[in-house]
Each structure stands twice: as structure tokens, then as C-alpha cells.
Amino acid sequence: IPVIFVTGQAETEAVVEGFRTGGVDYIVKPFRSEEVLVRVQTHLKMDRLHRELEQSNRHIQEASERKSRFLANMSHELRTPMNAIIGFTSLVLRRGADQLSEQHRDNLIKVTESAHHLLNLINDILDLSKIEAGRMEVENLCSHRSPSRVKSVLRPTVLEARGQAYGAAPPQRRSYQPRDALTMRTTDSITGT
């Protein structure tokens, strides 16, 4: 419950002492009852809104934790069969390459490449869920990339953001590169897109 103190002293020292002892507002004597009523109503409303905000924040945090657990579980459940697909197609390509037609071989290569691409996406999702859960830290982009590489990653995103901000047609998105999703999400966060 908010504490509003009533004082006959308007000096700074007395008011500061009132705040230090737990007051949230003060009224100087003599006072009008209308002013007291409005201040009390205002502080009760602020207290209620503060409690509602804390409750909403708890719900958001719980939902975020559930989402992170779900993503981590789903990513793990998807990685196992994806690794099996990659392993079996690679095995068939290695051991049976001479027995396969060129079309079958090309199809198996496409399956393997697609499986690797999908596995990279799954790994990116898993990395994001680890970051959100606080079990992984995001590395500085420049620690393992040259400045020109960082610039090439950031440039399309910045150009797109500028185009959207000024109503211009956004430039074509660059093609997705495996394991760049985390970088793209990081740059999207930096530019606000």
C-alpha cells in the first residue's frame, strides 16, 4: 500500500526524510480533502498497474521458457532422424556409387545437400533456444569474421531497413547461407527489422 505522508514542513530535509522512511508522496498542511483523494486514487492506480505489470512479466517469462524448452526438444528430436538421413544417403553414395544411375546419384546428392541445409536450420534454432535460455553466449561478430564479411552480412539488411523506412521497394534478399541464420537474426536485431 502506498504511503502518502502529511507534513507541516515543506523544507527539503523533512520531505527527503519522509521518502527515506517509505513514503511515495507527501502533502503539506493545510491540505484540501479533494487533493488527498486524488493523490490516493492515483497512487492506488499506479500500485495496481505495477502489480499487473509484474504479473504480465512473469507470464511472459514463463511462456518464453516454455517456448525455449519446446524449441530445444523439437530441434533435438529433428536432428536425430536428419543425421540418419545424411548418414544413410552418404553411405549409399560411397558404397553403391558404381551401381547407381547418374540420376539416382544426383537425386541422392540433392537429398544429402537438402538434409545438411535443414540440419543447419535445426542447429540454428537450437542455438537460439540455448541463447534465450542463457546457456550460450552470442559471440562478437568480429571475433571470427573479417570486417569485410561483417559488412557484407550487414549491408543487405541495412539497405532493406532503409528501403522500408523510406517507402522504397526493398532490395532482393540475399540467398540463405547455412549457419548464417544466427548472424542474420543478430543483424536484424541490430537494425530493428
Backbone as CSV, one residue per row, in Angstrom:
resi,resn,N_x,N_y,N_z,CA_x,CA_y,CA_z,C_x,C_y,C_z
1,ILE,0.860,-1.180,0.000,0.000,0.000,0.000,0.893,1.225,0.000
2,PRO,0.665,2.148,-0.920,1.475,3.360,-0.978,1.232,4.240,0.251
3,VAL,2.316,4.829,0.747,2.233,5.693,1.923,2.405,7.140,1.479
4,ILE,1.389,7.958,1.755,1.443,9.389,1.486,1.529,10.073,2.847
5,PHE,2.590,10.815,3.072,2.720,11.445,4.377,2.276,12.891,4.326
6,VAL,1.737,13.327,5.449,1.269,14.694,5.603,2.261,15.401,6.518
7,THR,2.717,16.565,6.068,3.715,17.289,6.841,3.383,18.768,6.906
8,GLY,3.787,19.368,7.990,3.650,20.819,8.136,4.918,21.507,7.711
9,GLN,5.921,20.720,7.389,7.211,21.275,6.989,7.453,20.987,5.516
10,ALA,7.698,22.031,4.764,7.937,21.853,3.333,9.416,21.921,3.004
11,GLU,10.270,21.948,4.047,11.713,22.014,3.798,12.161,20.694,3.167
12,THR,13.198,20.796,2.372,13.704,19.639,1.640,14.108,18.513,2.570
13,GLU,14.778,18.821,3.662,15.252,17.780,4.576,14.097,16.949,5.134
14,ALA,13.002,17.613,5.534,11.854,16.891,6.092,11.201,16.008,5.029
15,VAL,11.075,16.527,3.811,10.457,15.767,2.721,11.322,14.560,2.364
16,VAL,12.649,14.753,2.264,13.563,13.656,1.941,13.484,12.586,3.017
17,GLU,13.434,12.987,4.279,13.326,12.010,5.367,12.031,11.213,5.250
18,GLY,10.953,11.858,4.865,9.684,11.159,4.659,9.785,10.114,3.563
19,PHE,10.483,10.449,2.470,10.671,9.486,1.389,11.573,8.333,1.832
20,ARG,12.585,8.644,2.610,13.502,7.601,3.088,12.792,6.603,3.995
21,THR,11.782,7.031,4.695,11.071,6.128,5.606,9.980,5.334,4.897
22,GLY,9.859,5.522,3.566,8.918,4.677,2.821,7.766,5.409,2.172
23,GLY,7.713,6.709,2.298,6.634,7.455,1.657,6.822,7.537,0.155
24,VAL,5.700,7.584,-0.574,5.770,7.694,-2.031,5.338,9.075,-2.506
25,ASP,4.723,9.834,-1.608,4.255,11.174,-1.937,4.026,11.912,-0.627
26,TYR,3.835,13.209,-0.709,3.558,13.977,0.508,2.589,15.103,0.193
27,ILE,1.933,15.549,1.248,1.002,16.666,1.173,1.379,17.617,2.307
28,VAL,1.427,18.902,1.999,1.777,19.906,3.001,0.494,20.436,3.638
29,LYS,0.530,20.571,4.985,-0.600,21.152,5.713,-0.624,22.653,5.479
30,PRO,-1.746,23.244,5.499,-3.089,22.670,5.494,-3.385,22.085,4.114
31,PHE,-4.212,21.059,4.085,-4.490,20.387,2.827,-5.980,20.396,2.547
32,ARG,-6.302,20.146,1.272,-7.700,20.055,0.863,-8.018,18.580,0.652
33,SER,-9.182,18.171,1.084,-9.560,16.761,1.011,-9.620,16.268,-0.437
34,GLU,-9.999,17.143,-1.385,-10.045,16.743,-2.797,-8.651,16.349,-3.287
35,GLU,-7.646,17.111,-2.882,-6.279,16.815,-3.290,-5.821,15.477,-2.710
36,VAL,-6.136,15.236,-1.445,-5.761,13.975,-0.806,-6.420,12.809,-1.533
37,LEU,-7.722,12.948,-1.827,-8.455,11.880,-2.501,-7.842,11.567,-3.870
38,VAL,-7.543,12.596,-4.646,-6.973,12.386,-5.979,-5.593,11.743,-5.885
39,ARG,-4.769,12.185,-4.955,-3.430,11.598,-4.794,-3.527,10.131,-4.374
40,VAL,-4.426,9.836,-3.446,-4.595,8.449,-3.005,-5.064,7.587,-4.171
41,GLN,-6.054,8.071,-4.913,-6.556,7.305,-6.061,-5.445,7.076,-7.101
42,THR,-4.652,8.103,-7.351,-3.563,7.999,-8.325,-2.541,6.955,-7.889
43,HIS,-2.155,7.002,-6.622,-1.152,6.053,-6.147,-1.697,4.628,-6.067
44,LEU,-2.948,4.473,-5.727,-3.542,3.134,-5.726,-3.597,2.578,-7.145
45,LYS,-3.919,3.440,-8.107,-3.949,3.008,-9.506,-2.542,2.622,-9.970
46,MET,-1.550,3.439,-9.627,-0.177,3.119,-10.019,0.276,1.811,-9.371
47,ASP,-0.102,1.576,-8.120,0.267,0.341,-7.439,-0.393,-0.859,-8.118
48,ARG,-1.671,-0.723,-8.468,-2.384,-1.803,-9.158,-1.749,-2.083,-10.516
49,LEU,-1.431,-1.031,-11.277,-0.804,-1.210,-12.584,0.584,-1.849,-12.456
50,HIS,1.312,-1.463,-11.407,2.633,-2.052,-11.170,2.515,-3.554,-10.893
51,ARG,1.540,-3.946,-10.084,1.339,-5.369,-9.792,0.916,-6.124,-11.043
52,GLU,0.035,-5.518,-11.854,-0.388,-6.158,-13.107,0.796,-6.323,-14.063
53,LEU,1.654,-5.314,-14.119,2.827,-5.386,-14.977,3.771,-6.492,-14.518
54,GLU,3.986,-6.600,-13.210,4.835,-7.675,-12.684,4.251,-9.045,-13.034
55,GLN,2.930,-9.183,-12.908,2.289,-10.454,-13.231,2.428,-10.755,-14.726
56,SER,2.219,-9.743,-15.555,2.377,-9.937,-17.004,3.804,-10.339,-17.345
57,ASN,4.769,-9.709,-16.702,6.176,-10.056,-16.940,6.465,-11.500,-16.542
58,ARG,5.883,-11.955,-15.430,6.069,-13.347,-15.021,5.476,-14.293,-16.060
59,HIS,4.286,-13.960,-16.567,3.645,-14.806,-17.585,4.489,-14.838,-18.864
60,ILE,5.016,-13.691,-19.261,5.848,-13.624,-20.461,7.110,-14.460,-20.270
61,GLN,7.736,-14.342,-19.105,8.950,-15.112,-18.821,8.655,-16.612,-18.858
62,GLU,7.539,-17.015,-18.251,7.175,-18.435,-18.254,6.913,-18.930,-19.674
63,ALA,6.209,-18.121,-20.469,5.928,-18.506,-21.854,7.224,-18.604,-22.663
64,SER,8.134,-17.679,-22.427,9.411,-17.709,-23.133,10.209,-18.954,-22.760
65,GLU,10.200,-19.314,-21.477,10.911,-20.523,-21.043,10.281,-21.779,-21.648
66,ARG,8.938,-21.823,-21.692,8.264,-22.976,-22.306,8.608,-23.064,-23.790
67,LYS,8.619,-21.913,-24.464,8.955,-21.893,-25.889,10.383,-22.378,-26.108
68,SER,11.311,-21.911,-25.273,12.703,-22.329,-25.417,12.855,-23.827,-25.195
69,ARG,12.160,-24.363,-24.190,12.219,-25.814,-23.942,11.626,-26.574,-25.119
70,PHE,10.505,-26.077,-25.656,9.873,-26.723,-26.800,10.819,-26.725,-27.997
71,LEU,11.423,-25.568,-28.291,12.338,-25.490,-29.435,13.535,-26.410,-29.248
72,ALA,14.065,-26.446,-28.037,15.218,-27.321,-27.782,14.825,-28.781,-27.964
73,ASN,13.666,-29.174,-27.432,13.212,-30.566,-27.572,12.927,-30.910,-29.027
74,MET,12.225,-30.019,-29.724,11.885,-30.291,-31.121,13.143,-30.338,-31.980
75,SER,14.064,-29.419,-31.722,15.302,-29.421,-32.501,16.052,-30.723,-32.295
76,HIS,16.119,-31.179,-31.052,16.811,-32.433,-30.761,16.104,-33.604,-31.451
77,GLU,14.780,-33.615,-31.378,14.013,-34.712,-31.986,14.142,-34.705,-33.506
78,LEU,14.339,-33.549,-34.105,14.502,-33.468,-35.560,15.926,-33.775,-36.003
79,ARG,16.897,-33.457,-35.163,18.295,-33.689,-35.533,18.609,-35.179,-35.684
80,THR,18.059,-35.988,-34.811,18.375,-37.425,-34.849,17.985,-38.057,-36.183
81,PRO,16.741,-37.915,-36.645,16.417,-38.513,-37.954,17.137,-37.811,-39.106
82,MET,17.398,-36.520,-38.975,18.095,-35.816,-40.052,19.527,-36.343,-40.187
83,ASN,20.180,-36.598,-39.057,21.516,-37.186,-39.111,21.470,-38.591,-39.713
84,ALA,20.407,-39.337,-39.442,20.263,-40.673,-40.029,20.110,-40.576,-41.548
85,ILE,19.317,-39.614,-42.010,19.134,-39.426,-43.460,20.475,-39.086,-44.102
86,ILE,21.216,-38.167,-43.489,22.522,-37.774,-44.030,23.467,-38.979,-44.040
87,GLY,23.471,-39.720,-42.943,24.357,-40.878,-42.851,24.041,-41.949,-43.870
88,PHE,22.760,-42.282,-44.003,22.385,-43.341,-44.943,22.586,-42.931,-46.392
89,THR,22.240,-41.693,-46.742,22.448,-41.276,-48.135,23.939,-41.212,-48.455
90,SER,24.749,-40.754,-47.498,26.206,-40.715,-47.713,26.757,-42.128,-47.865
91,LEU,26.244,-43.037,-47.050,26.691,-44.441,-47.127,26.356,-45.048,-48.491
92,VAL,25.130,-44.809,-48.949,24.726,-45.345,-50.256,25.580,-44.723,-51.351
93,LEU,25.841,-43.431,-51.249,26.668,-42.770,-52.267,28.098,-43.311,-52.271
94,ARG,28.642,-43.574,-51.083,30.020,-44.073,-51.007,30.132,-45.519,-51.462
95,ARG,29.251,-46.352,-50.942,29.392,-47.792,-51.195,28.739,-48.245,-52.500
96,GLY,27.714,-47.534,-52.928,26.995,-48.020,-54.104,27.079,-47.086,-55.282
97,ALA,28.043,-46.177,-55.277,28.146,-45.187,-56.345,28.259,-45.829,-57.720
98,ASP,28.990,-46.935,-57.810,29.178,-47.568,-59.114,27.938,-48.333,-59.574
99,GLN,27.004,-48.616,-58.659,25.794,-49.362,-59.014,24.602,-48.439,-59.284
100,LEU,24.763,-47.143,-59.005,23.649,-46.192,-59.167,23.699,-45.537,-60.536
101,SER,22.509,-45.245,-61.061,22.470,-44.467,-62.295,22.845,-43.014,-61.947
102,GLU,23.183,-42.267,-62.976,23.566,-40.865,-62.744,22.411,-40.089,-62.118
103,GLN,21.180,-40.365,-62.540,20.013,-39.669,-61.988,19.828,-40.024,-60.509
104,HIS,19.977,-41.311,-60.171,19.850,-41.712,-58.765,20.940,-41.064,-57.909
105,ARG,22.141,-41.033,-58.455,23.255,-40.429,-57.731,22.975,-38.926,-57.514
106,ASP,22.515,-38.238,-58.568,22.191,-36.811,-58.460,21.078,-36.578,-57.440
107,ASN,20.091,-37.459,-57.465,18.994,-37.321,-56.501,19.479,-37.512,-55.066
108,LEU,20.350,-38.504,-54.852,20.892,-38.726,-53.507,21.754,-37.540,-53.058
109,ILE,22.476,-36.956,-53.979,23.284,-35.774,-53.640,22.361,-34.624,-53.238
110,LYS,21.260,-34.435,-53.969,20.295,-33.386,-53.616,19.675,-33.643,-52.244
111,VAL,19.362,-34.904,-51.968,18.808,-35.258,-50.655,19.822,-34.936,-49.564
112,THR,21.072,-35.297,-49.782,22.119,-35.037,-48.795,22.308,-33.539,-48.584
113,GLU,22.373,-32.778,-49.669,22.546,-31.323,-49.552,21.360,-30.691,-48.829
114,SER,20.154,-31.123,-49.191,18.958,-30.585,-48.526,18.927,-30.961,-47.050
115,ALA,19.341,-32.177,-46.755,19.374,-32.618,-45.358,20.392,-31.810,-44.564
116,HIS,21.546,-31.528,-45.160,22.550,-30.684,-44.488,21.986,-29.276,-44.254
117,HIS,21.312,-28.737,-45.251,20.718,-27.404,-45.121,19.692,-27.399,-43.982
118,LEU,18.829,-28.394,-43.969,17.811,-28.480,-42.922,18.450,-28.694,-41.550
119,LEU,19.492,-29.498,-41.494,20.198,-29.713,-40.228,20.809,-28.406,-39.725
120,ASN,21.341,-27.595,-40.636,21.880,-26.294,-40.228,20.782,-25.391,-39.669
121,LEU,19.613,-25.417,-40.301,18.483,-24.630,-39.772,18.084,-25.116,-38.384
122,ILE,18.022,-26.415,-38.219,17.679,-27.001,-36.914,18.717,-26.597,-35.876
123,ASN,19.996,-26.651,-36.240,21.055,-26.241,-35.321,20.940,-24.766,-34.949
124,ASP,20.550,-23.925,-35.926,20.351,-22.505,-35.634,19.225,-22.311,-34.616
125,ILE,18.139,-23.040,-34.799,17.022,-22.955,-33.852,17.470,-23.416,-32.475
126,LEU,18.225,-24.489,-32.434,18.741,-24.990,-31.165,19.663,-23.958,-30.517
127,ASP,20.525,-23.326,-31.321,21.412,-22.282,-30.782,20.605,-21.122,-30.212
128,LEU,19.569,-20.695,-30.931,18.746,-19.592,-30.436,18.053,-19.949,-29.129
129,SER,17.558,-21.165,-29.041,16.890,-21.553,-27.796,17.888,-21.608,-26.647
130,LYS,19.134,-22.008,-26.930,20.168,-22.006,-25.893,20.513,-20.580,-25.479
131,ILE,20.588,-19.691,-26.444,20.880,-18.289,-26.128,19.775,-17.705,-25.259
132,GLU,18.520,-17.934,-25.656,17.394,-17.414,-24.887,17.337,-18.006,-23.493
133,ALA,17.750,-19.259,-23.343,17.728,-19.901,-22.036,18.955,-19.533,-21.207
134,GLY,19.888,-18.754,-21.792,21.070,-18.335,-21.063,22.151,-19.396,-20.979
135,ARG,22.056,-20.431,-21.812,23.058,-21.494,-21.780,24.129,-21.320,-22.852
136,MET,24.047,-20.226,-23.626,25.037,-19.954,-24.658,25.130,-18.447,-24.822
137,GLU,26.329,-17.945,-25.025,26.512,-16.525,-25.248,26.748,-16.282,-26.727
138,VAL,26.244,-15.146,-27.189,26.450,-14.771,-28.579,27.850,-14.187,-28.691
139,GLU,28.618,-14.708,-29.633,29.970,-14.204,-29.844,29.912,-12.873,-30.557
140,ASN,30.922,-12.082,-30.357,31.073,-10.847,-31.097,31.231,-11.210,-32.569
141,LEU,30.467,-10.576,-33.433,30.522,-10.907,-34.863,31.936,-10.777,-35.423
142,CYS,32.685,-9.816,-34.931,34.020,-9.568,-35.484,35.062,-10.533,-34.949
143,SER,34.751,-11.305,-33.933,35.760,-12.177,-33.352,36.165,-13.297,-34.309
144,HIS,35.270,-13.720,-35.180,35.609,-14.811,-36.085,35.310,-14.473,-37.548
145,ARG,34.976,-13.241,-37.811,34.708,-12.823,-39.187,35.525,-11.564,-39.486
146,SER,35.961,-11.474,-40.697,36.699,-10.279,-41.088,35.708,-9.117,-41.186
147,PRO,36.208,-7.875,-41.042,35.309,-6.716,-41.166,34.562,-6.693,-42.495
148,SER,35.212,-7.126,-43.581,34.520,-7.125,-44.875,33.381,-8.137,-44.881
149,ARG,33.549,-9.277,-44.179,32.479,-10.284,-44.091,31.319,-9.729,-43.277
150,VAL,31.631,-9.053,-42.171,30.576,-8.455,-41.342,29.819,-7.422,-42.166
151,LYS,30.546,-6.610,-42.921,29.913,-5.593,-43.759,29.003,-6.244,-44.800
152,SER,29.458,-7.337,-45.397,28.649,-7.996,-46.423,27.388,-8.620,-45.827
153,VAL,27.453,-9.008,-44.545,26.274,-9.569,-43.888,25.306,-8.445,-43.515
154,LEU,25.851,-7.336,-43.013,25.002,-6.246,-42.543,24.396,-5.425,-43.675
155,ARG,25.118,-5.242,-44.770,24.687,-4.341,-45.833,23.282,-4.636,-46.371
156,PRO,22.962,-5.868,-46.774,21.612,-6.113,-47.306,20.507,-5.811,-46.284
157,THR,20.767,-6.108,-45.038,19.769,-5.873,-44.003,19.554,-4.376,-43.796
158,VAL,20.648,-3.623,-43.756,20.549,-2.176,-43.576,19.839,-1.549,-44.773
159,LEU,20.198,-1.969,-45.983,19.548,-1.431,-47.183,18.055,-1.733,-47.179
160,GLU,17.702,-2.933,-46.773,16.290,-3.293,-46.711,15.563,-2.440,-45.687
161,ALA,16.177,-2.240,-44.527,15.559,-1.425,-43.477,15.374,0.006,-43.954
162,ARG,16.380,0.553,-44.640,16.260,1.910,-45.178,15.148,1.987,-46.215
163,GLY,15.083,0.993,-47.071,14.037,0.985,-48.101,12.650,0.955,-47.492
164,GLN,12.463,0.160,-46.458,11.162,0.085,-45.794,10.856,1.383,-45.072
165,ALA,11.866,2.010,-44.481,11.658,3.243,-43.733,11.266,4.381,-44.659
166,TYR,11.805,4.411,-45.884,11.516,5.492,-46.808,10.461,5.135,-47.844
167,GLY,9.844,3.993,-47.719,8.771,3.602,-48.610,9.240,3.065,-49.948
168,ALA,10.524,2.866,-50.113,11.036,2.324,-51.374,10.855,0.817,-51.387
169,ALA,10.931,0.270,-52.555,10.850,-1.196,-52.663,12.102,-1.794,-52.044
170,PRO,11.925,-2.775,-51.175,13.111,-3.373,-50.553,13.946,-4.129,-51.571
171,PRO,15.266,-4.098,-51.391,16.120,-4.857,-52.317,15.897,-6.348,-52.148
172,GLN,16.328,-7.096,-53.144,16.191,-8.545,-53.070,16.995,-9.061,-51.886
173,ARG,16.406,-10.013,-51.181,17.127,-10.638,-50.064,18.242,-11.500,-50.634
174,ARG,19.351,-11.536,-49.903,20.443,-12.393,-50.336,20.045,-13.840,-50.104
175,SER,20.679,-14.736,-50.807,20.360,-16.145,-50.614,20.853,-16.595,-49.248
176,TYR,20.156,-17.542,-48.680,20.496,-18.041,-47.351,21.756,-18.887,-47.417
177,GLN,22.664,-18.619,-46.499,23.866,-19.434,-46.376,23.740,-20.234,-45.089
178,PRO,24.010,-21.535,-45.110,23.918,-22.336,-43.889,24.730,-21.716,-42.762
179,ARG,24.201,-21.806,-41.573,24.778,-21.301,-40.322,24.843,-19.779,-40.284
180,ASP,24.193,-19.088,-41.239,24.124,-17.633,-41.189,22.861,-17.137,-40.507
181,ALA,21.951,-18.040,-40.148,20.685,-17.602,-39.561,20.914,-16.841,-38.269
182,LEU,21.837,-17.301,-37.441,22.117,-16.602,-36.187,22.668,-15.222,-36.478
183,THR,23.552,-15.119,-37.453,24.098,-13.827,-37.837,23.006,-12.929,-38.382
184,MET,22.120,-13.496,-39.234,21.036,-12.703,-39.799,20.110,-12.207,-38.703
185,ARG,19.788,-13.075,-37.753,18.915,-12.654,-36.665,19.583,-11.582,-35.821
186,THR,20.888,-11.705,-35.607,21.623,-10.712,-34.838,21.601,-9.383,-35.563
187,THR,21.853,-9.392,-36.883,21.851,-8.141,-37.621,20.446,-7.578,-37.716
188,ASP,19.431,-8.427,-37.819,18.060,-7.945,-37.818,17.748,-7.253,-36.497
189,SER,18.257,-7.781,-35.404,18.053,-7.152,-34.097,18.751,-5.817,-34.030
190,ILE,19.946,-5.741,-34.601,20.711,-4.503,-34.568,19.993,-3.418,-35.356
191,THR,19.448,-3.775,-36.527,18.819,-2.771,-37.387,17.343,-2.593,-37.096
192,GLY,16.773,-3.427,-36.235,15.372,-3.283,-35.873,14.403,-3.833,-36.880
193,THR,14.841,-4.732,-37.742,13.916,-5.316,-38.723,13.531,-6.702,-38.307
